[in-house]
Amino acid sequence: MPKAICPECGVDVEIPEDALVGEIVSCPDCGLELEIVEIAGGSVKVRVAAVEGEDWGE
Ligand SMILES: [Zn+2]
């Protein structure tokens, strides 16, 4: 099972084998929504998904 590191709390987040770049996963620890930005072998990079505050635009 590929894993990513939550940028907020640093825990391992398990990524489904069939996950795709752009998919959103939730951190099991802090609940943060993470967007998959890169999948390379067993290593997955994620960033915080900007789901909340979409209407906060300047
Ligand atoms: Zn987290």
N, CA, C, O and the ligand as a Tripos MOL2 file, in Angstrom:
@<TRIPOS>MOLECULE
protein
  233   231    59     0     0
PROTEIN
NO_CHARGES

@<TRIPOS>ATOM
      1 N           0.8540   -1.2090    0.0000 N.3       1 MET1
      2 CA          0.0000    0.0000    0.0000 C.3       1 MET1
      3 C           0.8820    1.2480    0.0000 C.2       1 MET1
      4 O           1.6730    1.4450    0.9220 O.2       1 MET1
      5 N           0.7530    2.0880   -1.0200 N.am      2 PRO2
      6 CA          1.5340    3.3290   -1.0400 C.3       2 PRO2
      7 C           1.1610    4.2170    0.1460 C.2       2 PRO2
      8 O           0.0620    4.1300    0.6960 O.2       2 PRO2
      9 N           2.0970    5.0570    0.5140 N.am      3 LYS3
     10 CA          1.8330    5.9480    1.6380 C.3       3 LYS3
     11 C           2.2800    7.3600    1.3330 C.2       3 LYS3
     12 O           3.2370    7.5870    0.5930 O.2       3 LYS3
     13 N           1.5670    8.2990    1.9180 N.am      4 ALA4
     14 CA          1.9570    9.6970    1.8450 C.3       4 ALA4
     15 C           2.1110   10.2070    3.2740 C.2       4 ALA4
     16 O           1.6480    9.5750    4.2240 O.2       4 ALA4
     17 N           2.7520   11.3310    3.4120 N.am      5 ILE5
     18 CA          2.9080   11.9370    4.7310 C.3       5 ILE5
     19 C           2.0060   13.1640    4.8150 C.2       5 ILE5
     20 O           2.0580   14.0470    3.9590 O.2       5 ILE5
     21 N           1.1910   13.2030    5.8420 N.am      6 CYS6
     22 CA          0.3320   14.3690    6.0290 C.3       6 CYS6
     23 C           1.1960   15.5860    6.3450 C.2       6 CYS6
     24 O           1.9790   15.5500    7.2950 O.2       6 CYS6
     25 N           1.0720   16.6610    5.5730 N.am      7 PRO7
     26 CA          1.9000   17.8550    5.8110 C.3       7 PRO7
     27 C           1.5040   18.5820    7.0930 C.2       7 PRO7
     28 O           2.2670   19.4020    7.6050 O.2       7 PRO7
     29 N           0.3420   18.2910    7.5990 N.am      8 GLU8
     30 CA         -0.1310   18.9820    8.7980 C.3       8 GLU8
     31 C           0.3690   18.3130   10.0760 C.2       8 GLU8
     32 O           0.9220   18.9690   10.9590 O.2       8 GLU8
     33 N           0.1640   16.9830   10.1620 N.am      9 CYS9
     34 CA          0.5000   16.3110   11.4110 C.3       9 CYS9
     35 C           1.6130   15.2750   11.2570 C.2       9 CYS9
     36 O           2.1130   14.7540   12.2540 O.2       9 CYS9
     37 N           2.0030   14.9730   10.0220 N.am     10 GLY10
     38 CA          3.1680   14.1210    9.8100 C.3      10 GLY10
     39 C           2.9180   12.6300    9.8930 C.2      10 GLY10
     40 O           3.8730   11.8550    9.8540 O.2      10 GLY10
     41 N           1.6820   12.2010   10.0060 N.am     11 VAL11
     42 CA          1.4180   10.7650   10.0670 C.3      11 VAL11
     43 C           1.4010   10.1740    8.6550 C.2      11 VAL11
     44 O           1.2190   10.8850    7.6670 O.2      11 VAL11
     45 N           1.5970    8.8530    8.5910 N.am     12 ASP12
     46 CA          1.4760    8.1560    7.3180 C.3      12 ASP12
     47 C           0.0060    8.0700    6.9260 C.2      12 ASP12
     48 O          -0.8520    7.7120    7.7340 O.2      12 ASP12
     49 N          -0.2600    8.4030    5.6790 N.am     13 VAL13
     50 CA         -1.6120    8.2880    5.1550 C.3      13 VAL13
     51 C          -1.5900    7.2030    4.0880 C.2      13 VAL13
     52 O          -0.8560    7.3050    3.1050 O.2      13 VAL13
     53 N          -2.3890    6.1740    4.2820 N.am     14 GLU14
     54 CA         -2.4180    5.0920    3.3060 C.3      14 GLU14
     55 C          -3.1960    5.5200    2.0700 C.2      14 GLU14
     56 O          -4.2940    6.0700    2.1580 O.2      14 GLU14
     57 N          -2.5910    5.2490    0.9150 N.am     15 ILE15
     58 CA         -3.1980    5.6280   -0.3460 C.3      15 ILE15
     59 C          -3.6630    4.3560   -1.0670 C.2      15 ILE15
     60 O          -2.8820    3.4170   -1.2140 O.2      15 ILE15
     61 N          -4.9030    4.3130   -1.5100 N.am     16 PRO16
     62 CA         -5.3680    3.1260   -2.2390 C.3      16 PRO16
     63 C          -4.5150    2.8600   -3.4700 C.2      16 PRO16
     64 O          -4.0450    3.7900   -4.1250 O.2      16 PRO16
     65 N          -4.3190    1.5720   -3.7810 N.am     17 GLU17
     66 CA         -3.4830    1.1870   -4.9240 C.3      17 GLU17
     67 C          -3.9580    1.8190   -6.2280 C.2      17 GLU17
     68 O          -3.1620    2.1150   -7.1190 O.2      17 GLU17
     69 N          -5.2650    2.0190   -6.3210 N.am     18 ASP18
     70 CA         -5.8270    2.5190   -7.5780 C.3      18 ASP18
     71 C          -6.0410    4.0280   -7.5620 C.2      18 ASP18
     72 O          -6.7290    4.5680   -8.4270 O.2      18 ASP18
     73 N          -5.4550    4.7060   -6.5830 N.am     19 ALA19
     74 CA         -5.6210    6.1480   -6.5070 C.3      19 ALA19
     75 C          -4.9260    6.8310   -7.6820 C.2      19 ALA19
     76 O          -3.9260    6.3410   -8.2060 O.2      19 ALA19
     77 N          -5.4750    7.9610   -8.0770 N.am     20 LEU20
     78 CA         -4.9200    8.7070   -9.1970 C.3      20 LEU20
     79 C          -4.5120   10.1060   -8.7520 C.2      20 LEU20
     80 O          -5.0230   10.6360   -7.7660 O.2      20 LEU20
     81 N          -3.5800   10.6920   -9.5000 N.am     21 VAL21
     82 CA         -3.1960   12.0770   -9.2320 C.3      21 VAL21
     83 C          -4.4410   12.9570   -9.3380 C.2      21 VAL21
     84 O          -5.2260   12.8330  -10.2780 O.2      21 VAL21
     85 N          -4.6030   13.8290   -8.3790 N.am     22 GLY22
     86 CA         -5.7660   14.7140   -8.3700 C.3      22 GLY22
     87 C          -6.8620   14.2230   -7.4460 C.2      22 GLY22
     88 O          -7.8050   14.9530   -7.1390 O.2      22 GLY22
     89 N          -6.7330   12.9720   -7.0010 N.am     23 GLU23
     90 CA         -7.7330   12.4460   -6.0840 C.3      23 GLU23
     91 C          -7.5350   13.0250   -4.6860 C.2      23 GLU23
     92 O          -6.4310   13.4240   -4.3160 O.2      23 GLU23
     93 N          -8.6110   13.0650   -3.9280 N.am     24 ILE24
     94 CA         -8.5590   13.6160   -2.5730 C.3      24 ILE24
     95 C          -8.6270   12.4810   -1.5610 C.2      24 ILE24
     96 O          -9.5020   11.6190   -1.6360 O.2      24 ILE24
     97 N          -7.6960   12.4900   -0.6150 N.am     25 VAL25
     98 CA         -7.7430   11.5320    0.4780 C.3      25 VAL25
     99 C          -7.7870   12.3140    1.7890 C.2      25 VAL25
    100 O          -7.3650   13.4680    1.8510 O.2      25 VAL25
    101 N          -8.2980   11.6750    2.8240 N.am     26 SER26
    102 CA         -8.3760   12.3370    4.1180 C.3      26 SER26
    103 C          -7.3280   11.7710    5.0630 C.2      26 SER26
    104 O          -7.1240   10.5590    5.1240 O.2      26 SER26
    105 N          -6.6760   12.6440    5.7900 N.am     27 CYS27
    106 CA         -5.7430   12.1940    6.8130 C.3      27 CYS27
    107 C          -6.5370   11.4970    7.9150 C.2      27 CYS27
    108 O          -7.5090   12.0520    8.4260 O.2      27 CYS27
    109 N          -6.1210   10.2650    8.2890 N.am     28 PRO28
    110 CA         -6.8640    9.5340    9.3160 C.3      28 PRO28
    111 C          -6.6940   10.1450   10.7000 C.2      28 PRO28
    112 O          -7.4700    9.8540   11.6110 O.2      28 PRO28
    113 N          -5.6940   10.9800   10.8580 N.am     29 ASP29
    114 CA         -5.4030   11.5430   12.1670 C.3      29 ASP29
    115 C          -6.0550   12.9000   12.3780 C.2      29 ASP29
    116 O          -6.7910   13.0940   13.3460 O.2      29 ASP29
    117 N          -5.7890   13.8420   11.4740 N.am     30 CYS30
    118 CA         -6.3120   15.1960   11.6650 C.3      30 CYS30
    119 C          -7.5040   15.4880   10.7530 C.2      30 CYS30
    120 O          -8.1640   16.5160   10.9040 O.2      30 CYS30
    121 N          -7.7810   14.5840    9.8040 N.am     31 GLY31
    122 CA         -8.9580   14.7620    8.9680 C.3      31 GLY31
    123 C          -8.7720   15.7360    7.8250 C.2      31 GLY31
    124 O          -9.7120   16.0300    7.0870 O.2      31 GLY31
    125 N          -7.5500   16.2370    7.6810 N.am     32 LEU32
    126 CA         -7.2750   17.1860    6.6080 C.3      32 LEU32
    127 C          -7.4690   16.5260    5.2420 C.2      32 LEU32
    128 O          -7.1220   15.3600    5.0500 O.2      32 LEU32
    129 N          -8.0190   17.2730    4.3120 N.am     33 GLU33
    130 CA         -8.1980   16.7610    2.9590 C.3      33 GLU33
    131 C          -6.9160   16.9970    2.1760 C.2      33 GLU33
    132 O          -6.4100   18.1170    2.1070 O.2      33 GLU33
    133 N          -6.3930   15.9090    1.5800 N.am     34 LEU34
    134 CA         -5.1260   15.9860    0.8770 C.3      34 LEU34
    135 C          -5.3150   15.5960   -0.5780 C.2      34 LEU34
    136 O          -5.9620   14.5940   -0.8840 O.2      34 LEU34
    137 N          -4.7530   16.3870   -1.4630 N.am     35 GLU35
    138 CA         -4.8310   16.0900   -2.8900 C.3      35 GLU35
    139 C          -3.5410   15.4100   -3.3290 C.2      35 GLU35
    140 O          -2.4430   15.8780   -3.0280 O.2      35 GLU35
    141 N          -3.6890   14.3020   -4.0420 N.am     36 ILE36
    142 CA         -2.5170   13.5810   -4.5440 C.3      36 ILE36
    143 C          -1.9240   14.3560   -5.7090 C.2      36 ILE36
    144 O          -2.6160   14.6500   -6.6830 O.2      36 ILE36
    145 N          -0.6470   14.6860   -5.6100 N.am     37 VAL37
    146 CA         -0.0110   15.4560   -6.6760 C.3      37 VAL37
    147 C           1.0140   14.6370   -7.4570 C.2      37 VAL37
    148 O           1.3690   14.9900   -8.5810 O.2      37 VAL37
    149 N           1.4940   13.5320   -6.8520 N.am     38 GLU38
    150 CA          2.4800   12.7140   -7.5550 C.3      38 GLU38
    151 C           2.4720   11.3150   -6.9760 C.2      38 GLU38
    152 O           2.4140   11.1370   -5.7600 O.2      38 GLU38
    153 N           2.5320   10.3190   -7.8550 N.am     39 ILE39
    154 CA          2.6310    8.9310   -7.4150 C.3      39 ILE39
    155 C           3.8640    8.3280   -8.0720 C.2      39 ILE39
    156 O           3.9520    8.2630   -9.2980 O.2      39 ILE39
    157 N           4.8120    7.8880   -7.2550 N.am     40 ALA40
    158 CA          6.0420    7.2960   -7.7810 C.3      40 ALA40
    159 C           6.3710    6.0670   -6.9620 C.2      40 ALA40
    160 O           6.9150    6.1690   -5.8630 O.2      40 ALA40
    161 N           6.0350    4.8890   -7.5070 N.am     41 GLY41
    162 CA          6.2700    3.6570   -6.7730 C.3      41 GLY41
    163 C           5.4630    3.6530   -5.4840 C.2      41 GLY41
    164 O           4.2500    3.8600   -5.5120 O.2      41 GLY41
    165 N           6.1210    3.4190   -4.3620 N.am     42 GLY42
    166 CA          5.4140    3.3780   -3.0910 C.3      42 GLY42
    167 C           5.3530    4.7190   -2.3980 C.2      42 GLY42
    168 O           4.8810    4.8370   -1.2680 O.2      42 GLY42
    169 N           5.8450    5.7360   -3.1070 N.am     43 SER43
    170 CA          5.8790    7.0600   -2.5010 C.3      43 SER43
    171 C           4.8710    7.9810   -3.1660 C.2      43 SER43
    172 O           4.8450    8.1160   -4.3890 O.2      43 SER43
    173 N           4.0530    8.6030   -2.3560 N.am     44 VAL44
    174 CA          3.0220    9.4920   -2.8910 C.3      44 VAL44
    175 C           3.1900   10.8670   -2.2730 C.2      44 VAL44
    176 O           3.3510   11.0040   -1.0600 O.2      44 VAL44
    177 N           3.1490   11.8870   -3.1270 N.am     45 LYS45
    178 CA          3.2220   13.2510   -2.6190 C.3      45 LYS45
    179 C           1.8180   13.8460   -2.6110 C.2      45 LYS45
    180 O           1.0400   13.6640   -3.5470 O.2      45 LYS45
    181 N           1.5220   14.5510   -1.5450 N.am     46 VAL46
    182 CA          0.2090   15.1860   -1.4330 C.3      46 VAL46
    183 C           0.3830   16.6420   -1.0260 C.2      46 VAL46
    184 O           1.4280   17.0560   -0.5240 O.2      46 VAL46
    185 N          -0.6750   17.3940   -1.2610 N.am     47 ARG47
    186 CA         -0.7040   18.7650   -0.7610 C.3      47 ARG47
    187 C          -2.0860   18.9810   -0.1650 C.2      47 ARG47
    188 O          -3.0270   18.2330   -0.4320 O.2      47 ARG47
    189 N          -2.1800   20.0090    0.6370 N.am     48 VAL48
    190 CA         -3.4580   20.3080    1.2680 C.3      48 VAL48
    191 C          -4.4450   20.7360    0.1920 C.2      48 VAL48
    192 O          -4.1770   21.6530   -0.5850 O.2      48 VAL48
    193 N          -5.5720   20.0710    0.1550 N.am     49 ALA49
    194 CA         -6.5790   20.3960   -0.8360 C.3      49 ALA49
    195 C          -7.3560   21.6290   -0.3850 C.2      49 ALA49
    196 O          -7.7930   21.7230    0.7620 O.2      49 ALA49
    197 N          -7.5130   22.5570   -1.3000 N.am     50 ALA50
    198 CA         -8.2280   23.7950   -0.9750 C.3      50 ALA50
    199 C          -9.7180   23.5990   -1.2160 C.2      50 ALA50
    200 O         -10.2800   24.1240   -2.1770 O.2      50 ALA50
    201 N         -10.3460   22.8400   -0.3320 N.am     51 VAL51
    202 CA        -11.7710   22.5920   -0.5050 C.3      51 VAL51
    203 C         -12.6010   23.6120    0.2510 C.2      51 VAL51
    204 O         -13.6250   24.0880   -0.2380 O.2      51 VAL51
    205 N         -12.1440   23.9390    1.4500 N.am     52 GLU52
    206 CA        -12.8710   24.9490    2.2130 C.3      52 GLU52
    207 C         -12.3510   26.3220    1.8210 C.2      52 GLU52
    208 O         -11.1840   26.4720    1.4590 O.2      52 GLU52
    209 N         -13.1980   27.2980    1.8930 N.am     53 GLY53
    210 CA        -12.7650   28.6580    1.6010 C.3      53 GLY53
    211 C         -12.7250   28.9540    0.1220 C.2      53 GLY53
    212 O         -12.0850   29.9110   -0.3140 O.2      53 GLY53
    213 N         -13.4150   28.1230   -0.6540 N.am     54 GLU54
    214 CA        -13.4000   28.3650   -2.0900 C.3      54 GLU54
    215 C         -14.0660   29.6840   -2.4540 C.2      54 GLU54
    216 O         -13.7970   30.2590   -3.5090 O.2      54 GLU54
    217 N         -14.9310   30.1530   -1.5760 N.am     55 ASP55
    218 CA        -15.6570   31.4000   -1.8410 C.3      55 ASP55
    219 C         -15.0150   32.6020   -1.1560 C.2      55 ASP55
    220 O         -15.5680   33.7010   -1.1390 O.2      55 ASP55
    221 N         -13.8510   32.3650   -0.6010 N.am     56 TRP56
    222 CA        -13.2020   33.4290    0.1600 C.3      56 TRP56
    223 C         -12.4170   34.3670   -0.7300 C.2      56 TRP56
    224 O         -11.7660   35.2900   -0.2410 O.2      56 TRP56
    225 N         -12.4710   34.1450   -2.0140 N.am     57 GLY57
    226 CA        -11.6530   34.9220   -2.9390 C.3      57 GLY57
    227 C         -11.6950   36.4130   -2.6800 C.2      57 GLY57
    228 O         -12.6870   36.9660   -2.2060 O.2      57 GLY57
    229 N         -10.6110   37.0210   -2.9990 N.am     58 GLU58
    230 CA        -10.4800   38.4530   -2.7490 C.3      58 GLU58
    231 C         -11.4280   39.2580   -3.6160 C.2      58 GLU58
    232 O         -11.4490   40.4860   -3.5330 O.2      58 GLU58
    233 ZN         -2.9180   14.8480    9.3590 Zn       59 ZN59
@<TRIPOS>BOND
     1     1     2 1
     2     2     3 1
     3     3     4 2
     4     3     5 am
     5     5     6 1
     6     6     7 1
     7     7     8 2
     8     7     9 am
     9     9    10 1
    10    10    11 1
    11    11    12 2
    12    11    13 am
    13    13    14 1
    14    14    15 1
    15    15    16 2
    16    15    17 am
    17    17    18 1
    18    18    19 1
    19    19    20 2
    20    19    21 am
    21    21    22 1
    22    22    23 1
    23    23    24 2
    24    23    25 am
    25    25    26 1
    26    26    27 1
    27    27    28 2
    28    27    29 am
    29    29    30 1
    30    30    31 1
    31    31    32 2
    32    31    33 am
    33    33    34 1
    34    34    35 1
    35    35    36 2
    36    35    37 am
    37    37    38 1
    38    38    39 1
    39    39    40 2
    40    39    41 am
    41    41    42 1
    42    42    43 1
    43    43    44 2
    44    43    45 am
    45    45    46 1
    46    46    47 1
    47    47    48 2
    48    47    49 am
    49    49    50 1
    50    50    51 1
    51    51    52 2
    52    51    53 am
    53    53    54 1
    54    54    55 1
    55    55    56 2
    56    55    57 am
    57    57    58 1
    58    58    59 1
    59    59    60 2
    60    59    61 am
    61    61    62 1
    62    62    63 1
    63    63    64 2
    64    63    65 am
    65    65    66 1
    66    66    67 1
    67    67    68 2
    68    67    69 am
    69    69    70 1
    70    70    71 1
    71    71    72 2
    72    71    73 am
    73    73    74 1
    74    74    75 1
    75    75    76 2
    76    75    77 am
    77    77    78 1
    78    78    79 1
    79    79    80 2
    80    79    81 am
    81    81    82 1
    82    82    83 1
    83    83    84 2
    84    83    85 am
    85    85    86 1
    86    86    87 1
    87    87    88 2
    88    87    89 am
    89    89    90 1
    90    90    91 1
    91    91    92 2
    92    91    93 am
    93    93    94 1
    94    94    95 1
    95    95    96 2
    96    95    97 am
    97    97    98 1
    98    98    99 1
    99    99   100 2
   100    99   101 am
   101   101   102 1
   102   102   103 1
   103   103   104 2
   104   103   105 am
   105   105   106 1
   106   106   107 1
   107   107   108 2
   108   107   109 am
   109   109   110 1
   110   110   111 1
   111   111   112 2
   112   111   113 am
   113   113   114 1
   114   114   115 1
   115   115   116 2
   116   115   117 am
   117   117   118 1
   118   118   119 1
   119   119   120 2
   120   119   121 am
   121   121   122 1
   122   122   123 1
   123   123   124 2
   124   123   125 am
   125   125   126 1
   126   126   127 1
   127   127   128 2
   128   127   129 am
   129   129   130 1
   130   130   131 1
   131   131   132 2
   132   131   133 am
   133   133   134 1
   134   134   135 1
   135   135   136 2
   136   135   137 am
   137   137   138 1
   138   138   139 1
   139   139   140 2
   140   139   141 am
   141   141   142 1
   142   142   143 1
   143   143   144 2
   144   143   145 am
   145   145   146 1
   146   146   147 1
   147   147   148 2
   148   147   149 am
   149   149   150 1
   150   150   151 1
   151   151   152 2
   152   151   153 am
   153   153   154 1
   154   154   155 1
   155   155   156 2
   156   155   157 am
   157   157   158 1
   158   158   159 1
   159   159   160 2
   160   159   161 am
   161   161   162 1
   162   162   163 1
   163   163   164 2
   164   163   165 am
   165   165   166 1
   166   166   167 1
   167   167   168 2
   168   167   169 am
   169   169   170 1
   170   170   171 1
   171   171   172 2
   172   171   173 am
   173   173   174 1
   174   174   175 1
   175   175   176 2
   176   175   177 am
   177   177   178 1
   178   178   179 1
   179   179   180 2
   180   179   181 am
   181   181   182 1
   182   182   183 1
   183   183   184 2
   184   183   185 am
   185   185   186 1
   186   186   187 1
   187   187   188 2
   188   187   189 am
   189   189   190 1
   190   190   191 1
   191   191   192 2
   192   191   193 am
   193   193   194 1
   194   194   195 1
   195   195   196 2
   196   195   197 am
   197   197   198 1
   198   198   199 1
   199   199   200 2
   200   199   201 am
   201   201   202 1
   202   202   203 1
   203   203   204 2
   204   203   205 am
   205   205   206 1
   206   206   207 1
   207   207   208 2
   208   207   209 am
   209   209   210 1
   210   210   211 1
   211   211   212 2
   212   211   213 am
   213   213   214 1
   214   214   215 1
   215   215   216 2
   216   215   217 am
   217   217   218 1
   218   218   219 1
   219   219   220 2
   220   219   221 am
   221   221   222 1
   222   222   223 1
   223   223   224 2
   224   223   225 am
   225   225   226 1
   226   226   227 1
   227   227   228 2
   228   227   229 am
   229   229   230 1
   230   230   231 1
   231   231   232 2
@<TRIPOS>SUBSTRUCTURE
     1 MET1         2 RESIDUE 1 A MET
     2 PRO2         6 RESIDUE 1 A PRO
     3 LYS3        10 RESIDUE 1 A LYS
     4 ALA4        14 RESIDUE 1 A ALA
     5 ILE5        18 RESIDUE 1 A ILE
     6 CYS6        22 RESIDUE 1 A CYS
     7 PRO7        26 RESIDUE 1 A PRO
     8 GLU8        30 RESIDUE 1 A GLU
     9 CYS9        34 RESIDUE 1 A CYS
    10 GLY10       38 RESIDUE 1 A GLY
    11 VAL11       42 RESIDUE 1 A VAL
    12 ASP12       46 RESIDUE 1 A ASP
    13 VAL13       50 RESIDUE 1 A VAL
    14 GLU14       54 RESIDUE 1 A GLU
    15 ILE15       58 RESIDUE 1 A ILE
    16 PRO16       62 RESIDUE 1 A PRO
    17 GLU17       66 RESIDUE 1 A GLU
    18 ASP18       70 RESIDUE 1 A ASP
    19 ALA19       74 RESIDUE 1 A ALA
    20 LEU20       78 RESIDUE 1 A LEU
    21 VAL21       82 RESIDUE 1 A VAL
    22 GLY22       86 RESIDUE 1 A GLY
    23 GLU23       90 RESIDUE 1 A GLU
    24 ILE24       94 RESIDUE 1 A ILE
    25 VAL25       98 RESIDUE 1 A VAL
    26 SER26      102 RESIDUE 1 A SER
    27 CYS27      106 RESIDUE 1 A CYS
    28 PRO28      110 RESIDUE 1 A PRO
    29 ASP29      114 RESIDUE 1 A ASP
    30 CYS30      118 RESIDUE 1 A CYS
    31 GLY31      122 RESIDUE 1 A GLY
    32 LEU32      126 RESIDUE 1 A LEU
    33 GLU33      130 RESIDUE 1 A GLU
    34 LEU34      134 RESIDUE 1 A LEU
    35 GLU35      138 RESIDUE 1 A GLU
    36 ILE36      142 RESIDUE 1 A ILE
    37 VAL37      146 RESIDUE 1 A VAL
    38 GLU38      150 RESIDUE 1 A GLU
    39 ILE39      154 RESIDUE 1 A ILE
    40 ALA40      158 RESIDUE 1 A ALA
    41 GLY41      162 RESIDUE 1 A GLY
    42 GLY42      166 RESIDUE 1 A GLY
    43 SER43      170 RESIDUE 1 A SER
    44 VAL44      174 RESIDUE 1 A VAL
    45 LYS45      178 RESIDUE 1 A LYS
    46 VAL46      182 RESIDUE 1 A VAL
    47 ARG47      186 RESIDUE 1 A ARG
    48 VAL48      190 RESIDUE 1 A VAL
    49 ALA49      194 RESIDUE 1 A ALA
    50 ALA50      198 RESIDUE 1 A ALA
    51 VAL51      202 RESIDUE 1 A VAL
    52 GLU52      206 RESIDUE 1 A GLU
    53 GLY53      210 RESIDUE 1 A GLY
    54 GLU54      214 RESIDUE 1 A GLU
    55 ASP55      218 RESIDUE 1 A ASP
    56 TRP56      222 RESIDUE 1 A TRP
    57 GLY57      226 RESIDUE 1 A GLY
    58 GLU58      230 RESIDUE 1 A GLU
    59 ZN59       233 GROUP 0 **** ****
